[in-house]
Amino acid sequence: GSSGRVFPKDMKAAPLLRAWLHRLRNAGVQFSMRHRWLGWADDGALKFSTPAGEVQAQADAVVLALGGG
């Protein structure tokens, strides 16, 4: 099509996603699901609301995947 999207020929989406997540975890990437971004604390820490309460974290890099919901 003309959407410009790239689709794998030999692998369905679910196995591709599992392989990608496995590789990222092996590289030390930490995934934190069900965290709502609140902003920064006074010391520069990242602030999140979670089902267990508010948490703060320090990180060298952060990717915020802020999907709908």
N, C-alpha and C positions, 0 to 999 in steps of 0.2 A: 504494500500500500504506500501511500504518500505521507504517512504520519512521521516517518523518520525513525521509528522505533526499531530496535534490533531484537530478534527472537532467536533462541538457540534451536538448531535443527535436531540435534540428537538427544536432548535432555528436556524433560518436562519442567515446569516451573518449580514444583515442590522439591524434587531432588536437587535442582540447581540451588535453590534457597538453602536447603540443609547443608550442602557442600560449602556454600559461601559462608554461612554462619559458623560452621566447624573451623574453617580456615581463619576467620576473624578471631574466634575464641582462642585458637592455638597461638595467635599472634599477640594475645594479651588484652584483646578488646573485652570490656565488661558491658553487658547489656542490663539495663535497669528498666523493667516494664512497670506499668501502672504508676509512674511517677508524673506528677503535674508540676511543671516549671513555675516557681514562685519568684525567681530573681536571684540577686546576689546578696549575701550577708555583708556586714560592715567590713569583715576581714577579706572579702573577695571570694569566699566559698560559694559554691552553687547551692541554692535552696530549692528543695522539692517537697511537695506534699505526697505522701504515700498512704496506702491503706493502714500501715502501722504507725502513722504520724509523720510529723515534719522531720526531714533529714537534711544534713548539709554534707557536701563532698568537695574535696580538692581534686583537681585533675589537670594533666598537662594539655589535654585536648578534649573537646566535647562536641558531639554531634546531636543536635536536638531534632528528632523526627516527630514533629508536632502534628500528628494526624488528626482527623476529625473525631468528634465524640464528646 
